[in-house]
């Protein structure tokens, strides 16, 4: 089950770090963040008041990257 605080952390991380991709067709952004032993992904669209979540999911996995965002 996905919880709102975890997904909000993903979006905040993507916006703060710039580690996100933008989908050309929709203009939405996607990014991920590992929290504990789960990696969360979020597709979202920024708004004046925050963001609109388009979709989110998680997997029990880690992604080996040059820099780590694990907390």
Order of alpha helices (4+ residues) and beta strands (2+ residues): alpha-beta-beta-beta-beta
